[in-house]
Each structure stands twice: as C-alpha cells, then as structure tokens.
Amino acid sequence: MHVRPALVALIAVLIATVTYDGLSASGIWKRQDVIASERLINLGFNDFWAGIIIGTVGLLGSLVVVIILYEVCSLISARLANWKTTTNGRIAEAFVHSLIPIALAYFIAHYLTLFVFQSQDLIRLISDPFGTGADYFGTSDFRINFQLVSAEWIWGIQVGAIVIGHVLGLAMAHDRALEIGRSHGESIRSQAPMLVLMVLLTVSGLWSLSAGMAAT
C-alpha cells in the first residue's frame, strides 16, 4: 500500500500539538515561560508578541522532536532488520499508520475534560445562542455540573486511552513488520526501536497529563 510522505508529517503534527498542549499547562513550562517572556519584553516585544513567539517555538520544537524520534527509530529498524533495499523514508511511511491510534489516544486524553464539562454548556446556549437574554427552551439558567464525573474517573479514562492507543500502535507496527520482513526473526528485530518509541510516547503522554493536573 502506497503511503504519501506528507502523512508522516500530518500524524507527527497531531501528536506534537497535543503533546505541547499538555506541556504548556505544566508548572515547569509556565516557569520557563515567565523567564522567556521577561527576556523578550526586555528586547522590545510586548506581552502579546512574546506569548506568540514562545508558543510558536514550543509547538515547532515539539513537532521537530516527534519527527526526529520517529525517523531515527525507522532508520534503526531498517538497519537491525537489514532492509538495505528499502530507504529510511519508505520505512517511516510504512509504519506511520501505527501512530494513528496514538494520536487519537492523545486527543481523547487531553480533551476529555473539555468534552465532559464544556459540552454541557450547549444546554444553556441552545436557549440563548446569541446572548440576548432569550430563553427559547427554558434552559438559559443551566449551569455546568463539575461534579458530573469525578477526577479519579477522568484520570482513569485518560490513562486507559493512552495505554490502549499505544498497545494498538504496537500491534499495528508488528503486523506491518511481519508483512515487510523476509523472516519472522527479521521482523522481530525491526520492532525493538518502535517499542522504545512507543514507551517514550507513553511516558511523555502520561507525564504531560499529570503535570497539567498538578499545575491546576
């Protein structure tokens, strides 16, 4: 199956943006953000542009790290399996589908609270969509119930989503390795770097979630 090279970049963007979203909410990032903002302001930038520059650098940095990690793991996989006739780029394209469940898991984990709580506000907005004081369906006084789901349940679902996403990613990568490899041993050897990558992404995802929760 032919996979376009742009798909690697697309999936990397999906993972990197959600990773940065969690990282930017952590206490470590916020402390460094303050320091960087002060330096940029001293250089003549206002608060708005300082925030834009820091956010852009952080987002692009996250993207570069994800792409480099994936490309390096793809290269090592090819070398371990002696896939000399297959370029590193083609290996990266061949296995990129295994990152899709990981990207989906990151999305679910990081935006679960937004969906559970903020989506409730639709009940109010449907009665007063333009903020004019209308009450078309008698629900304009509805307030978000932040006790609807406990923090423990939220955390459990988030962790479960990330773990399941990475397990599915590993399974998909393993199946593709068996398809590409000329022998079972060759396919198994090729999966060691991908296993390391999946573990790194799992740890990164769980850390960004816990860091974000600790900062709130």
Secondary structure, 3 states (H helix, E strand, C coil): CCCCCHHHHHHHHHHHHHHHHHHHCCHHHHHHHHHHHHHHHHCCCCHHHHHHHHHHHHHHHHHHHHHHHHHHHHHHHHHHCCCCCCCHHHHHHHHHHHHHHHHHHHHHHHHHHHHHHHCCHHHHHCCCCCCCCCCCCCCCCCCCCCCCCCHHHHHHHHHHHHHHHHHHHHHHHHHHHHHHCCCHHHHHHHHHHHHHHHHHHHHHHHHHHHHHHHHC
